[in-house]
Amino acid sequence: MDMRKLMKQMQQAQSAASKIQEELAAQTVEGSASGLVTVTANGHGKIQSLKIKPEAVDPSDVEALEDLILVAIQEAAGKADELQRSATQALGLPGGMF
């Protein structure tokens, strides 16, 4: 086993992983619930923004708004996970490592 070759391969893999990290941070995904609540997240799944349309707010039914927010967050997180799977597939790594 050639240690130099192995070290070089590891450095290349680290460089590629760093590049993927940067690309994921720069990408955004959106999750929406009935168009009333929209969540924007980066490729790492970190929430960047939350938008709530006025018609989603009913003071007598706060639970409905909570459900809309949860659905939008889950959708955005799912899309971020898919971005991660796609990005890491090229390296032969399991999805979600970032």
N, C-alpha and C positions, 0 to 999 in steps of 0.2 A: 504494500500500500504506500503510495507516494504522498507523504504528508504535505508537501508544497501544493500539489494538485488539489488535495482535499481542502486545504486552507483557502486556496483561490476560489474553489467552488462555493465554499461557505461565505466568503466575502461577496461573491456575485449574488448569492441567494439573499444575503442581508441587504444588499443594495436594491435588489428587485423588491423586497418586502418594504423597504423604506419608501420607494417610489409608489407602491400600491397604497401605502398609508396616506401619502400626500394626495394622491388622486381621489381616494375615498373622502378625505376631508373636504375636498373642493367640490364634490358632487352633492346634489340635493335630490331628495325624493319628497313627494307629498302624499299624505293620507287624508281622505275626506270622508265625512259621514253625512250622507244626504245633501251634500253641498252646503250644509249649514255651518259645519266646523271643519277647518282645514289646518293640518299640522304639517310643517316643513321640518325635515331633519337632514343632517348631512349623511354621508355614506357610512359613517360609524354608528349611526342611529341616534346621535345626539340631537335633541329638539332645538331647532333654530327659531321657530316662530309658531304662533297659534293665532288663528283668526276665527272669530265667532260672528256670524251675521246676527243682526238685531232680532230677527224673527225666531232665532233659536232660543232666545231668552224669555222664559215664562216663569215669573216669580212663584207661581203656584205649582210648578212642576220642575223643580231643580234636578230631580233624578234623570229626567229626559236629557237635559243638557250634559250631565255627568256621563251618561251613556254615549252620547254623541262624541264627546271629547275622547273617551276611552277607545271607541271604535277608530277614530281618526289616528290616534297615537299608535294603535296596534297595526293599522294599515301601513303607516309610515315606517314603523319598525320592521315589518315584513319586507317592505321594498328595500330597506337598507341592508337587511340580511341577504337578500338576493344579489344586490350589488357586490357585497363582500364575497359571496360564493363565486360569482362570475370573475371577480378580480383575482382571487386566489387559485382558481382552477388552472390558470396558466402556469403557476408554479408547482402544481401538483400537490397543493396543500388542501387540507379539509376546509370547507367554507366556515366563515365565522371566526377565523383566527385573529382577525383584526377587530 
